[in-house]
Amino acid sequence: MNLPVIQDPCLVTVDMQERLVPAMTGSEELVARVKILLRGAAELRIPVIATEQYPKGLGPTLPEISELFPEGTVVPAKTSFSVFGEPEFRVALGRRRPRSLIFCGIETHVCVLQSLFDAIEAGFPVILAADAVSSRKSSDVCLALEAARQAGAWVLSTESILFLLLKNSLHPSFKAVSKLIK
């Protein structure tokens, strides 16, 4: 069994945009979980790359999400469904040199899943935050989570991911991250 390897991770936040998020199943919980991941990434100094699918038509990233992006976060606009189809994303990824990727965002069965497939194809260990993704229909989420598992991604909760990053309770950020979960 291959255990998840989260070394030098990068959090990829996919298309959390003003006109998309309200149409998602469980949008309030989605936003809450993405915010926890972003706060955890900040506490653990994990770089973030965010994307926006055709922002002229779908609007910018939700302000309550974008305000949590670390300074210097690259937010490429894209028309391809996979983040890897956008050259600016690939350049940003190359600059950060992650050894693993953590995905959250929308829509699970389209942009997130295609991005995840491309990340695996590129050789990255991938973790999908199952409670920080959504689609318009919950059945699409379920099918996409299963496809992600079959492709080799680790499908975990936000809490599991953050505690995997901490490794133990002696980590200097343990208390701060623990507070995010409660």
N, C-alpha and C positions, 0 to 999 in steps of 0.2 A: 504494500500500500504506500503510495506517495503522499507524505504529509505536506501540508502547506508550508511553503518557504516564503517568508515575508522578510526579505533582506532588501535594504535600500528601496523601500516602496515609494510609489507615487500614487496619489489619489486622483482618479479621473472622474470628474463630475460632468455628466453628459446632459446637455440641453434642458436645464432647469429654468425654463423660460416663462415669462408672464402669461402668454396666451396658451401655453401647453399644460402647465401644471394644474390649473383648475379643472381640466377635462379628465384628469387621471383618477383612477380608483384609489380611494384613501389618500387624497392629496394632502390633507393636514398631517397625517402620520408620516407620509413621504417626506415632506418638508422638515418635520421635526427630526427624523432620522438622518437626513442629509446634513442638517445643521450640527447634530452630534458628531458625525464623522468629520466635518470640517473643523469643529472645535478640538476634537481629539487630534486631528492632523496638526493643527497649530501648536497644541501642547507638546506633541512629540516631534515637532519640526519636520514634518513630512511634506514634501512639495505637492502642490496641487496644480493640475491643468484642467481647465473647464472648457466646454464647447457650447456653441449656440448654433442650432440648426436654422439657417435662413432667417437671421434676426430682423431683416426688413419686414418680413411677413409675420413672424411669430414673436417678435418683441425681444427685449434683452432678458438676461438672467434676472430672476426675482431679486429685488434689492436686499431682502432679508438673507438671501443666500450669498450674493456677490459681496456684501459687506463683511463676510467671514473669510473671503479669499485672502491668503497672505499677500503682502505687498509684492508686486512683480508677477502675479499670476497671469499667465497667458490665457486668453479667451478667444481662440480662433472661431471665426464664423465658418460654417461649412454647408455644403450642399450634398455631399456624400453622406450616406447613413453611417458608415464606420468613421470613427475619428481618425483612423489611419489613412483615409482617403484625402485628408486635408494636409498639404505640405507643411503649413505652419505648426500643426500639432506634432508632426514627426520631428521638426526642428526643435521645438520646445522639449520634447521627450529626450532627444539626443543631448540637449544641454544639461538636463537633470540626471541623466545616466542611471535611471532606476534599474533594479534587478528584478522587481516584481511590481504588479499593478493591481490596484483595488478600484473597482468600478461601482458607481452609483449613478442614479439619474433616470432618464426616460427616453423613449419608451423601451421597456424591457425587451420586447420581442422584435424590435427593429434596430434602432441605433445602438443600444447597449449591447445586444446580442451580437450584432455584426462586428462591433468594436472588439468585443471579447474574443470572437473567433479569430480576428486578425491579430490580436495580441498573442494568443496561443500559437498561431502560425509563425509569428515572429520570435517565438521561443521564451516568452515571458510566463512565469508562474502567475496565475490570475486568481483573484478572489473577488467574488461578486457579493455585495452587501444585499442580501435578499429582502430585507425590510427597508431598504433605501432605494428601491427601484419600483416602478409602476408602469402601467399601460392603461388605456381606456377601459379594457375588459380584463377582469381578473383571470379569465381562462387563458388569455394570451400571456399573462405573467407566469402562470403555472407551467405552461408549455415551454416558455423560454428558460425558466429555471432548470427544468429537466434537460433541455438541450445543452445548457451551459455545463451541467454536471457531466453529461455524456461526452462533451468536448474536452473535459479535463479541468474545468474551473472548480474551485472550492466555493461552494454556495453557503454562506454563513450569515449570521445576524451581525448587526453593527456592534453589539456588545462583545460577541465572540472575537470579532476582528480587532477591536481595541485591546482586549485582554491578551490576544496572541501577540500584538505589538509590544505590550508591556513585558511579557514573559513571566514576571513574578511581582509580588507585592513590595519588593525592595526597590523597584524602579522609582527614580525621583519624581516621576509624574503620576504615580499610582493614585494618590489621593485626588488630584485634580481630575484625572480621567474617570475615577470612580464616581465623582460628583456629577459628571455629565450623564451617567447612566441612570441615576436615581430620579 
